[in-house]
Amino acid sequence: MLKFFRNVALLEGVSYIVIMANMLFIKPTNMDLYKTLLYPVGMSHGVLFIAYVVLAFLLFKPLKWSLQTLFVVLVASLIPFGTFYIEKKYLKNA
């Protein structure tokens, strides 16, 4: 399950960056492409975000995380590039 969580964390971070790029770079220049990408990118990011949060709670006890560590892992999902930091700091050696 840890390997699955690492993959979800990586994909969630990438989807967050893609959705931000869609909003920042594509929307001002090409509204049709923006509207085409909005639903699939947004939906995949939403599913990955929910999976990330659920898996973080499921791995809380097996990985013996403190409540502070769990809080950091959950907050990282709200920050761009945050899940990459979590993968490197907390999941790589677990």
Jmol script that loads the backbone (N, CA, C; Angstrom):
load data "model"
ATOM      1  N   MET A   1       0.817  -1.189   0.000  1.00  0.00           N
ATOM      2  CA  MET A   1       0.000   0.000   0.000  1.00  0.00           C
ATOM      3  C   MET A   1       0.864   1.258   0.000  1.00  0.00           C
ATOM      4  N   LEU A   2       2.057   1.174   0.577  1.00  0.00           N
ATOM      5  CA  LEU A   2       2.960   2.326   0.599  1.00  0.00           C
ATOM      6  C   LEU A   2       3.375   2.711  -0.818  1.00  0.00           C
ATOM      7  N   LYS A   3       3.680   1.707  -1.635  1.00  0.00           N
ATOM      8  CA  LYS A   3       4.066   1.996  -3.020  1.00  0.00           C
ATOM      9  C   LYS A   3       2.917   2.666  -3.771  1.00  0.00           C
ATOM     10  N   PHE A   4       1.705   2.202  -3.522  1.00  0.00           N
ATOM     11  CA  PHE A   4       0.527   2.808  -4.140  1.00  0.00           C
ATOM     12  C   PHE A   4       0.367   4.262  -3.685  1.00  0.00           C
ATOM     13  N   PHE A   5       0.584   4.508  -2.389  1.00  0.00           N
ATOM     14  CA  PHE A   5       0.490   5.874  -1.859  1.00  0.00           C
ATOM     15  C   PHE A   5       1.559   6.772  -2.479  1.00  0.00           C
ATOM     16  N   ARG A   6       2.760   6.248  -2.649  1.00  0.00           N
ATOM     17  CA  ARG A   6       3.825   7.031  -3.293  1.00  0.00           C
ATOM     18  C   ARG A   6       3.430   7.405  -4.722  1.00  0.00           C
ATOM     19  N   ASN A   7       2.852   6.448  -5.447  1.00  0.00           N
ATOM     20  CA  ASN A   7       2.409   6.728  -6.820  1.00  0.00           C
ATOM     21  C   ASN A   7       1.276   7.747  -6.844  1.00  0.00           C
ATOM     22  N   VAL A   8       0.328   7.608  -5.927  1.00  0.00           N
ATOM     23  CA  VAL A   8      -0.785   8.556  -5.857  1.00  0.00           C
ATOM     24  C   VAL A   8      -0.264   9.945  -5.507  1.00  0.00           C
ATOM     25  N   ALA A   9       0.689  10.028  -4.574  1.00  0.00           N
ATOM     26  CA  ALA A   9       1.260  11.326  -4.196  1.00  0.00           C
ATOM     27  C   ALA A   9       1.938  11.985  -5.391  1.00  0.00           C
ATOM     28  N   LEU A  10       2.671  11.212  -6.135  1.00  0.00           N
ATOM     29  CA  LEU A  10       3.350  11.744  -7.319  1.00  0.00           C
ATOM     30  C   LEU A  10       2.337  12.208  -8.374  1.00  0.00           C
ATOM     31  N   LEU A  11       1.346  11.380  -8.657  1.00  0.00           N
ATOM     32  CA  LEU A  11       0.335  11.736  -9.654  1.00  0.00           C
ATOM     33  C   LEU A  11      -0.515  12.925  -9.199  1.00  0.00           C
ATOM     34  N   GLU A  12      -0.808  13.001  -7.904  1.00  0.00           N
ATOM     35  CA  GLU A  12      -1.591  14.120  -7.384  1.00  0.00           C
ATOM     36  C   GLU A  12      -0.823  15.425  -7.548  1.00  0.00           C
ATOM     37  N   GLY A  13       0.476  15.383  -7.284  1.00  0.00           N
ATOM     38  CA  GLY A  13       1.307  16.571  -7.477  1.00  0.00           C
ATOM     39  C   GLY A  13       1.376  16.997  -8.927  1.00  0.00           C
ATOM     40  N   VAL A  14       1.510  16.036  -9.818  1.00  0.00           N
ATOM     41  CA  VAL A  14       1.564  16.348 -11.249  1.00  0.00           C
ATOM     42  C   VAL A  14       0.216  16.900 -11.719  1.00  0.00           C
ATOM     43  N   SER A  15      -0.873  16.306 -11.262  1.00  0.00           N
ATOM     44  CA  SER A  15      -2.195  16.795 -11.684  1.00  0.00           C
ATOM     45  C   SER A  15      -2.446  18.207 -11.159  1.00  0.00           C
ATOM     46  N   TYR A  16      -1.941  18.515  -9.972  1.00  0.00           N
ATOM     47  CA  TYR A  16      -2.079  19.868  -9.419  1.00  0.00           C
ATOM     48  C   TYR A  16      -1.329  20.869 -10.297  1.00  0.00           C
ATOM     49  N   ILE A  17      -0.141  20.509 -10.716  1.00  0.00           N
ATOM     50  CA  ILE A  17       0.655  21.394 -11.573  1.00  0.00           C
ATOM     51  C   ILE A  17      -0.029  21.563 -12.937  1.00  0.00           C
ATOM     52  N   VAL A  18      -0.583  20.482 -13.476  1.00  0.00           N
ATOM     53  CA  VAL A  18      -1.265  20.560 -14.775  1.00  0.00           C
ATOM     54  C   VAL A  18      -2.498  21.454 -14.678  1.00  0.00           C
ATOM     55  N   ILE A  19      -3.266  21.312 -13.610  1.00  0.00           N
ATOM     56  CA  ILE A  19      -4.466  22.143 -13.488  1.00  0.00           C
ATOM     57  C   ILE A  19      -4.088  23.610 -13.277  1.00  0.00           C
ATOM     58  N   MET A  20      -3.005  23.867 -12.558  1.00  0.00           N
ATOM     59  CA  MET A  20      -2.543  25.255 -12.384  1.00  0.00           C
ATOM     60  C   MET A  20      -2.049  25.818 -13.715  1.00  0.00           C
ATOM     61  N   ALA A  21      -1.318  25.022 -14.476  1.00  0.00           N
ATOM     62  CA  ALA A  21      -0.837  25.477 -15.781  1.00  0.00           C
ATOM     63  C   ALA A  21      -2.016  25.744 -16.717  1.00  0.00           C
ATOM     64  N   ASN A  22      -3.026  24.892 -16.625  1.00  0.00           N
ATOM     65  CA  ASN A  22      -4.219  25.093 -17.440  1.00  0.00           C
ATOM     66  C   ASN A  22      -4.862  26.440 -17.110  1.00  0.00           C
ATOM     67  N   MET A  23      -4.933  26.767 -15.835  1.00  0.00           N
ATOM     68  CA  MET A  23      -5.548  28.029 -15.435  1.00  0.00           C
ATOM     69  C   MET A  23      -4.669  29.231 -15.767  1.00  0.00           C
ATOM     70  N   LEU A  24      -3.385  29.111 -15.569  1.00  0.00           N
ATOM     71  CA  LEU A  24      -2.500  30.264 -15.713  1.00  0.00           C
ATOM     72  C   LEU A  24      -2.063  30.547 -17.146  1.00  0.00           C
ATOM     73  N   PHE A  25      -1.819  29.498 -17.918  1.00  0.00           N
ATOM     74  CA  PHE A  25      -1.228  29.698 -19.241  1.00  0.00           C
ATOM     75  C   PHE A  25      -2.195  29.454 -20.394  1.00  0.00           C
ATOM     76  N   ILE A  26      -3.047  28.449 -20.270  1.00  0.00           N
ATOM     77  CA  ILE A  26      -3.911  28.097 -21.386  1.00  0.00           C
ATOM     78  C   ILE A  26      -5.175  28.954 -21.409  1.00  0.00           C
ATOM     79  N   LYS A  27      -5.765  29.196 -20.239  1.00  0.00           N
ATOM     80  CA  LYS A  27      -7.013  29.951 -20.194  1.00  0.00           C
ATOM     81  C   LYS A  27      -6.903  31.337 -20.843  1.00  0.00           C
ATOM     82  N   PRO A  28      -5.861  32.126 -20.550  1.00  0.00           N
ATOM     83  CA  PRO A  28      -5.801  33.455 -21.166  1.00  0.00           C
ATOM     84  C   PRO A  28      -5.596  33.426 -22.687  1.00  0.00           C
ATOM     85  N   THR A  29      -5.021  32.358 -23.204  1.00  0.00           N
ATOM     86  CA  THR A  29      -4.686  32.340 -24.629  1.00  0.00           C
ATOM     87  C   THR A  29      -5.662  31.543 -25.481  1.00  0.00           C
ATOM     88  N   ASN A  30      -6.251  30.470 -24.931  1.00  0.00           N
ATOM     89  CA  ASN A  30      -7.087  29.588 -25.739  1.00  0.00           C
ATOM     90  C   ASN A  30      -8.242  29.065 -24.881  1.00  0.00           C
ATOM     91  N   MET A  31      -9.347  29.779 -24.865  1.00  0.00           N
ATOM     92  CA  MET A  31     -10.473  29.417 -24.006  1.00  0.00           C
ATOM     93  C   MET A  31     -11.098  28.084 -24.394  1.00  0.00           C
ATOM     94  N   ASP A  32     -11.094  27.733 -25.677  1.00  0.00           N
ATOM     95  CA  ASP A  32     -11.667  26.450 -26.100  1.00  0.00           C
ATOM     96  C   ASP A  32     -10.852  25.278 -25.556  1.00  0.00           C
ATOM     97  N   LEU A  33      -9.542  25.357 -25.642  1.00  0.00           N
ATOM     98  CA  LEU A  33      -8.684  24.301 -25.094  1.00  0.00           C
ATOM     99  C   LEU A  33      -8.836  24.228 -23.580  1.00  0.00           C
ATOM    100  N   TYR A  34      -8.930  25.370 -22.942  1.00  0.00           N
ATOM    101  CA  TYR A  34      -9.123  25.421 -21.484  1.00  0.00           C
ATOM    102  C   TYR A  34     -10.392  24.668 -21.091  1.00  0.00           C
ATOM    103  N   LYS A  35     -11.486  24.942 -21.782  1.00  0.00           N
ATOM    104  CA  LYS A  35     -12.751  24.280 -21.466  1.00  0.00           C
ATOM    105  C   LYS A  35     -12.691  22.786 -21.754  1.00  0.00           C
ATOM    106  N   THR A  36     -11.935  22.412 -22.789  1.00  0.00           N
ATOM    107  CA  THR A  36     -11.788  20.992 -23.124  1.00  0.00           C
ATOM    108  C   THR A  36     -11.003  20.251 -22.048  1.00  0.00           C
ATOM    109  N   LEU A  37      -9.972  20.883 -21.503  1.00  0.00           N
ATOM    110  CA  LEU A  37      -9.124  20.242 -20.504  1.00  0.00           C
ATOM    111  C   LEU A  37      -9.678  20.339 -19.083  1.00  0.00           C
ATOM    112  N   LEU A  38     -10.563  21.275 -18.833  1.00  0.00           N
ATOM    113  CA  LEU A  38     -10.999  21.547 -17.470  1.00  0.00           C
ATOM    114  C   LEU A  38     -11.629  20.343 -16.793  1.00  0.00           C
ATOM    115  N   TYR A  39     -12.584  19.691 -17.438  1.00  0.00           N
ATOM    116  CA  TYR A  39     -13.272  18.575 -16.798  1.00  0.00           C
ATOM    117  C   TYR A  39     -12.355  17.371 -16.559  1.00  0.00           C
ATOM    118  N   PRO A  40     -11.655  16.834 -17.570  1.00  0.00           N
ATOM    119  CA  PRO A  40     -10.845  15.640 -17.301  1.00  0.00           C
ATOM    120  C   PRO A  40      -9.689  15.893 -16.336  1.00  0.00           C
ATOM    121  N   VAL A  41      -9.049  17.037 -16.460  1.00  0.00           N
ATOM    122  CA  VAL A  41      -7.930  17.338 -15.561  1.00  0.00           C
ATOM    123  C   VAL A  41      -8.447  17.602 -14.149  1.00  0.00           C
ATOM    124  N   GLY A  42      -9.529  18.348 -14.046  1.00  0.00           N
ATOM    125  CA  GLY A  42     -10.105  18.634 -12.736  1.00  0.00           C
ATOM    126  C   GLY A  42     -10.628  17.390 -12.050  1.00  0.00           C
ATOM    127  N   MET A  43     -11.299  16.541 -12.798  1.00  0.00           N
ATOM    128  CA  MET A  43     -11.846  15.312 -12.226  1.00  0.00           C
ATOM    129  C   MET A  43     -10.734  14.370 -11.769  1.00  0.00           C
ATOM    130  N   SER A  44      -9.713  14.207 -12.593  1.00  0.00           N
ATOM    131  CA  SER A  44      -8.611  13.321 -12.200  1.00  0.00           C
ATOM    132  C   SER A  44      -7.887  13.874 -10.974  1.00  0.00           C
ATOM    133  N   HIS A  45      -7.704  15.183 -10.919  1.00  0.00           N
ATOM    134  CA  HIS A  45      -7.063  15.780  -9.749  1.00  0.00           C
ATOM    135  C   HIS A  45      -7.923  15.571  -8.500  1.00  0.00           C
ATOM    136  N   GLY A  46      -9.220  15.731  -8.631  1.00  0.00           N
ATOM    137  CA  GLY A  46     -10.107  15.520  -7.489  1.00  0.00           C
ATOM    138  C   GLY A  46     -10.060  14.090  -6.969  1.00  0.00           C
ATOM    139  N   VAL A  47     -10.085  13.136  -7.874  1.00  0.00           N
ATOM    140  CA  VAL A  47     -10.017  11.723  -7.479  1.00  0.00           C
ATOM    141  C   VAL A  47      -8.668  11.418  -6.814  1.00  0.00           C
ATOM    142  N   LEU A  48      -7.592  11.920  -7.388  1.00  0.00           N
ATOM    143  CA  LEU A  48      -6.265  11.689  -6.811  1.00  0.00           C
ATOM    144  C   LEU A  48      -6.119  12.370  -5.460  1.00  0.00           C
ATOM    145  N   PHE A  49      -6.697  13.560  -5.295  1.00  0.00           N
ATOM    146  CA  PHE A  49      -6.642  14.259  -4.017  1.00  0.00           C
ATOM    147  C   PHE A  49      -7.355  13.455  -2.932  1.00  0.00           C
ATOM    148  N   ILE A  50      -8.552  12.968  -3.247  1.00  0.00           N
ATOM    149  CA  ILE A  50      -9.304  12.173  -2.275  1.00  0.00           C
ATOM    150  C   ILE A  50      -8.550  10.884  -1.943  1.00  0.00           C
ATOM    151  N   ALA A  51      -7.987  10.233  -2.953  1.00  0.00           N
ATOM    152  CA  ALA A  51      -7.206   9.011  -2.715  1.00  0.00           C
ATOM    153  C   ALA A  51      -5.996   9.307  -1.836  1.00  0.00           C
ATOM    154  N   TYR A  52      -5.335  10.434  -2.066  1.00  0.00           N
ATOM    155  CA  TYR A  52      -4.169  10.823  -1.263  1.00  0.00           C
ATOM    156  C   TYR A  52      -4.557  10.988   0.207  1.00  0.00           C
ATOM    157  N   VAL A  53      -5.646  11.684   0.467  1.00  0.00           N
ATOM    158  CA  VAL A  53      -6.083  11.932   1.846  1.00  0.00           C
ATOM    159  C   VAL A  53      -6.492  10.623   2.523  1.00  0.00           C
ATOM    160  N   VAL A  54      -7.262   9.795   1.833  1.00  0.00           N
ATOM    161  CA  VAL A  54      -7.700   8.514   2.404  1.00  0.00           C
ATOM    162  C   VAL A  54      -6.497   7.619   2.692  1.00  0.00           C
ATOM    163  N   LEU A  55      -5.576   7.530   1.755  1.00  0.00           N
ATOM    164  CA  LEU A  55      -4.396   6.686   1.962  1.00  0.00           C
ATOM    165  C   LEU A  55      -3.508   7.224   3.080  1.00  0.00           C
ATOM    166  N   ALA A  56      -3.430   8.531   3.233  1.00  0.00           N
ATOM    167  CA  ALA A  56      -2.648   9.105   4.333  1.00  0.00           C
ATOM    168  C   ALA A  56      -3.226   8.662   5.670  1.00  0.00           C
ATOM    169  N   PHE A  57      -4.548   8.693   5.796  1.00  0.00           N
ATOM    170  CA  PHE A  57      -5.178   8.235   7.037  1.00  0.00           C
ATOM    171  C   PHE A  57      -4.990   6.730   7.239  1.00  0.00           C
ATOM    172  N   LEU A  58      -5.051   5.954   6.161  1.00  0.00           N
ATOM    173  CA  LEU A  58      -4.868   4.506   6.288  1.00  0.00           C
ATOM    174  C   LEU A  58      -3.435   4.133   6.670  1.00  0.00           C
ATOM    175  N   LEU A  59      -2.460   4.928   6.239  1.00  0.00           N
ATOM    176  CA  LEU A  59      -1.058   4.623   6.537  1.00  0.00           C
ATOM    177  C   LEU A  59      -0.558   5.293   7.810  1.00  0.00           C
ATOM    178  N   PHE A  60      -1.400   6.084   8.441  1.00  0.00           N
ATOM    179  CA  PHE A  60      -1.027   6.811   9.659  1.00  0.00           C
ATOM    180  C   PHE A  60      -0.507   5.867  10.742  1.00  0.00           C
ATOM    181  N   LYS A  61      -1.247   4.836  11.064  1.00  0.00           N
ATOM    182  CA  LYS A  61      -0.827   3.887  12.112  1.00  0.00           C
ATOM    183  C   LYS A  61       0.294   2.952  11.659  1.00  0.00           C
ATOM    184  N   PRO A  62       0.198   2.312  10.479  1.00  0.00           N
ATOM    185  CA  PRO A  62       1.265   1.391  10.072  1.00  0.00           C
ATOM    186  C   PRO A  62       2.639   2.052   9.958  1.00  0.00           C
ATOM    187  N   LEU A  63       2.680   3.314   9.547  1.00  0.00           N
ATOM    188  CA  LEU A  63       3.965   4.008   9.425  1.00  0.00           C
ATOM    189  C   LEU A  63       4.384   4.709  10.711  1.00  0.00           C
ATOM    190  N   LYS A  64       3.520   4.606  11.733  1.00  0.00           N
ATOM    191  CA  LYS A  64       3.811   5.187  13.053  1.00  0.00           C
ATOM    192  C   LYS A  64       4.101   6.691  12.969  1.00  0.00           C
ATOM    193  N   TRP A  65       3.250   7.396  12.220  1.00  0.00           N
ATOM    194  CA  TRP A  65       3.380   8.834  12.117  1.00  0.00           C
ATOM    195  C   TRP A  65       2.778   9.490  13.343  1.00  0.00           C
ATOM    196  N   SER A  66       3.354  10.585  13.766  1.00  0.00           N
ATOM    197  CA  SER A  66       2.736  11.389  14.809  1.00  0.00           C
ATOM    198  C   SER A  66       1.601  12.191  14.183  1.00  0.00           C
ATOM    199  N   LEU A  67       0.777  12.813  15.021  1.00  0.00           N
ATOM    200  CA  LEU A  67      -0.293  13.659  14.492  1.00  0.00           C
ATOM    201  C   LEU A  67       0.278  14.843  13.730  1.00  0.00           C
ATOM    202  N   GLN A  68       1.428  15.330  14.160  1.00  0.00           N
ATOM    203  CA  GLN A  68       2.076  16.443  13.463  1.00  0.00           C
ATOM    204  C   GLN A  68       2.505  16.024  12.057  1.00  0.00           C
ATOM    205  N   THR A  69       3.069  14.832  11.941  1.00  0.00           N
ATOM    206  CA  THR A  69       3.480  14.331  10.626  1.00  0.00           C
ATOM    207  C   THR A  69       2.264  14.147   9.724  1.00  0.00           C
ATOM    208  N   LEU A  70       1.194  13.579  10.265  1.00  0.00           N
ATOM    209  CA  LEU A  70      -0.029  13.423   9.481  1.00  0.00           C
ATOM    210  C   LEU A  70      -0.537  14.777   9.017  1.00  0.00           C
ATOM    211  N   PHE A  71      -0.505  15.768   9.886  1.00  0.00           N
ATOM    212  CA  PHE A  71      -0.938  17.116   9.536  1.00  0.00           C
ATOM    213  C   PHE A  71      -0.095  17.672   8.392  1.00  0.00           C
ATOM    214  N   VAL A  72       1.224  17.496   8.470  1.00  0.00           N
ATOM    215  CA  VAL A  72       2.122  17.984   7.416  1.00  0.00           C
ATOM    216  C   VAL A  72       1.823  17.275   6.099  1.00  0.00           C
ATOM    217  N   VAL A  73       1.614  15.968   6.155  1.00  0.00           N
ATOM    218  CA  VAL A  73       1.315  15.195   4.943  1.00  0.00           C
ATOM    219  C   VAL A  73       0.007  15.672   4.314  1.00  0.00           C
ATOM    220  N   LEU A  74      -0.993  15.950   5.137  1.00  0.00           N
ATOM    221  CA  LEU A  74      -2.282  16.402   4.605  1.00  0.00           C
ATOM    222  C   LEU A  74      -2.208  17.831   4.065  1.00  0.00           C
ATOM    223  N   VAL A  75      -1.511  18.717   4.752  1.00  0.00           N
ATOM    224  CA  VAL A  75      -1.392  20.105   4.296  1.00  0.00           C
ATOM    225  C   VAL A  75      -0.577  20.171   3.001  1.00  0.00           C
ATOM    226  N   ALA A  76       0.379  19.278   2.849  1.00  0.00           N
ATOM    227  CA  ALA A  76       1.214  19.274   1.637  1.00  0.00           C
ATOM    228  C   ALA A  76       0.389  19.046   0.379  1.00  0.00           C
ATOM    229  N   SER A  77      -0.752  18.386   0.516  1.00  0.00           N
ATOM    230  CA  SER A  77      -1.592  18.158  -0.663  1.00  0.00           C
ATOM    231  C   SER A  77      -2.260  19.438  -1.145  1.00  0.00           C
ATOM    232  N   LEU A  78      -2.249  20.473  -0.327  1.00  0.00           N
ATOM    233  CA  LEU A  78      -2.864  21.745  -0.698  1.00  0.00           C
ATOM    234  C   LEU A  78      -1.873  22.729  -1.300  1.00  0.00           C
ATOM    235  N   ILE A  79      -0.599  22.411  -1.235  1.00  0.00           N
ATOM    236  CA  ILE A  79       0.467  23.308  -1.681  1.00  0.00           C
ATOM    237  C   ILE A  79       1.078  22.744  -2.970  1.00  0.00           C
ATOM    238  N   PRO A  80       1.238  23.574  -4.006  1.00  0.00           N
ATOM    239  CA  PRO A  80       1.917  23.062  -5.206  1.00  0.00           C
ATOM    240  C   PRO A  80       3.306  22.528  -4.867  1.00  0.00           C
ATOM    241  N   PHE A  81       3.661  21.416  -5.410  1.00  0.00           N
ATOM    242  CA  PHE A  81       4.923  20.701  -5.182  1.00  0.00           C
ATOM    243  C   PHE A  81       5.015  20.090  -3.779  1.00  0.00           C
ATOM    244  N   GLY A  82       3.979  20.220  -2.971  1.00  0.00           N
ATOM    245  CA  GLY A  82       4.007  19.698  -1.603  1.00  0.00           C
ATOM    246  C   GLY A  82       4.097  18.187  -1.541  1.00  0.00           C
ATOM    247  N   THR A  83       3.389  17.499  -2.427  1.00  0.00           N
ATOM    248  CA  THR A  83       3.426  16.038  -2.389  1.00  0.00           C
ATOM    249  C   THR A  83       4.789  15.495  -2.804  1.00  0.00           C
ATOM    250  N   PHE A  84       5.511  16.251  -3.622  1.00  0.00           N
ATOM    251  CA  PHE A  84       6.869  15.820  -3.984  1.00  0.00           C
ATOM    252  C   PHE A  84       7.781  15.872  -2.763  1.00  0.00           C
ATOM    253  N   TYR A  85       7.611  16.892  -1.945  1.00  0.00           N
ATOM    254  CA  TYR A  85       8.377  17.027  -0.702  1.00  0.00           C
ATOM    255  C   TYR A  85       8.054  15.871   0.251  1.00  0.00           C
ATOM    256  N   ILE A  86       6.786  15.548   0.375  1.00  0.00           N
ATOM    257  CA  ILE A  86       6.368  14.453   1.258  1.00  0.00           C
ATOM    258  C   ILE A  86       6.941  13.135   0.775  1.00  0.00           C
ATOM    259  N   GLU A  87       6.894  12.913  -0.517  1.00  0.00           N
ATOM    260  CA  GLU A  87       7.420  11.657  -1.066  1.00  0.00           C
ATOM    261  C   GLU A  87       8.902  11.527  -0.763  1.00  0.00           C
ATOM    262  N   LYS A  88       9.622  12.613  -0.900  1.00  0.00           N
ATOM    263  CA  LYS A  88      11.066  12.569  -0.667  1.00  0.00           C
ATOM    264  C   LYS A  88      11.410  12.470   0.822  1.00  0.00           C
ATOM    265  N   LYS A  89      10.714  13.237   1.664  1.00  0.00           N
ATOM    266  CA  LYS A  89      11.071  13.289   3.080  1.00  0.00           C
ATOM    267  C   LYS A  89      10.488  12.140   3.900  1.00  0.00           C
ATOM    268  N   TYR A  90       9.211  11.808   3.694  1.00  0.00           N
ATOM    269  CA  TYR A  90       8.540  10.847   4.568  1.00  0.00           C
ATOM    270  C   TYR A  90       8.335   9.461   3.963  1.00  0.00           C
ATOM    271  N   LEU A  91       8.261   9.363   2.663  1.00  0.00           N
ATOM    272  CA  LEU A  91       7.910   8.086   2.059  1.00  0.00           C
ATOM    273  C   LEU A  91       9.083   7.329   1.467  1.00  0.00           C
ATOM    274  N   LYS A  92      10.139   8.022   1.119  1.00  0.00           N
ATOM    275  CA  LYS A  92      11.264   7.357   0.458  1.00  0.00           C
ATOM    276  C   LYS A  92      11.914   6.296   1.340  1.00  0.00           C
ATOM    277  N   ASN A  93      12.058   6.575   2.623  1.00  0.00           N
ATOM    278  CA  ASN A  93      12.741   5.648   3.532  1.00  0.00           C
ATOM    279  C   ASN A  93      11.768   4.787   4.348  1.00  0.00           C
ATOM    280  N   ALA A  94      10.477   4.938   4.096  1.00  0.00           N
ATOM    281  CA  ALA A  94       9.494   4.179   4.893  1.00  0.00           C
ATOM    282  C   ALA A  94       9.426   2.731   4.439  1.00  0.00           C
TER     283      ALA A  94
END
end "model"
wireframe off; spacefill off
backbone 0.3
color backbone group
